Amino acid sequence: MAGLSRSYGAAALLASGLMGSAQGGVIASTTTLSLPGSSTGTVGAIVTPAQNNDNNTAASLNTVPYNIFFNTLGPMQVEFATSVSGGTTEYRFTQTFNNNTGQVWTGFVFELGFGILALVSWRRKPWGLAADRAKETRQAALPTTG
């Protein structure tokens, strides 16, 4: 089945405290995976062998694998639980998105925010979150398989 694959590094930080202070963190688990309609998928085991690896030049050994089958158009939301690590930890998200909607996709949007579903706080430049585009690889085509 053809799919869209995207891999990128993201620094995950845990915001804590009432004053908005930040502590470096690691992704501990996936707490929510919300998919549109009849879509299915999984977020695999999160692996963090290189904690506090901020600004490494090589692709991160820390991975978050996705395998999503979009059978219906709509937003996908994923929420991660984090724990304090004392530094910034980068992750490589190895994602496969399968378009089974029968409709041709002309784009795909990633947004970072805090919260989930109706409670999400979207931010164009979320404080404490970053993406390393220099390490990004992607498949150019957005195939339709359904």
N, C-alpha and C positions, 0 to 999 in steps of 0.2 A: 504494500500500500504506500503510495507516495505521500510525503509529508514535508512540512516546513521545519527545518532544524535551525536552531539559534543557540549560540553559546556565548555567554558574556560573564565578566567578573563583576560582582557587586559587593561593596563594603556594607556589612550589616552592623548597625550600631543600636544599642539599647538605650533609649531615653528613659531616665529614671529620676525620681525625686520630684518634689513639688515645685522647685525653682527652675525646672527645665534643664538640669545638668545632664550631661551625657557620659556614659561609661561604654567602653568598647565591649563588644559581645560576639557570641557565636550563635548560630541557628541551632536550637536544641531539637525542634520537631515542627511538623506541620500541624496546625490546630484546626484549620478550615480549608476545604477545597470545595468551591461553589462553581458549578458548571451550568451552562444554559440548557434548558429543555431536556432532551434525551441524550445529551452528550455524556461521554464517559471518559475516565482517565485516572491516572495515578501520579502522585509525587512519590518517587522512590525513597530509599533510605538516604538520609543526609549524612555525608561523610566529611569529617573535619580533622584530617591528620596534621594540618599545618595551621594551627591556631595563631592568631596575631600576625598574619603574613602580609600586612598592608604594604602596597607599593612594590611587590616583587615584580621583576620584569617578565618572568615566565608565567604561563597559564597556571592558575591556582590548582593545587591538588585537592582542595575542598570542593565538593560537588553536590549539586541538588538536581537530580534527574527528574524530568517530566516526560510523560507520554499521554497526550490528550487526543481524543477523537471527538472533533466538533461535528455532531450530527444535527445540531441546531445552531443558528447564528445567535450571538449574544456575548455578554461579558463573562469572563472567567476570573474568579478572585481566589487568591491564595493568601492565607495568613500563617505566619511563622511565629513560634514562640522562641524567644532568645534568652540567653543567660550571660551574665557578665564574665568577661575574660581578661579585662585589664588592658586590652589593645584592640585594634581594628582588624577584623578578619574578612578577607575577600573570598568569595565563592564563585565558582564557574557553574552556571545554570545550563545543563545539557538538556535542551527541550526539543521534543518532536511533537509538532502539531499536525494532525491529519484532518483535512477538509473533506468531510463526508456530507456536506450540506447540499451538494448539487449546484451550488452557486459559485461563480468565480470570485475569488477574493482579489481586491485591488490594493489592500494594505492590511497592516496589523499594528496595533498601538499598545505599547507597554507604558503603564503609569505606576509610579511609586507613591505610596501613601501609608497612613497609619490607621488601623481599624479594619473592619470588614463589613460588607454589604451596606446597609443604609447608614451605618455609623462611621464609614470611612472618611478620613480627612485627606482630600487630595491636595497635593502640592506640586507645582511645576518644578521647583527645586527643593525637595524635602531636606530640611535641616538634618545633618547627620547621615544622609544616604548618598552614595556616589556610584557611578558606573564607569568602568574603564573601557572606553570604546576602542582603544588601541589593541586590545586583546580579543575583540569581537570577531567571530566568523559567522557567516550565514549563507544559506542557500538563496539564490536570487529569485527563483520561480516560486509562485504560490499556486501549486497545482490543485485541481478539483478531482476528487476521486469518487464522489457519490452521485 
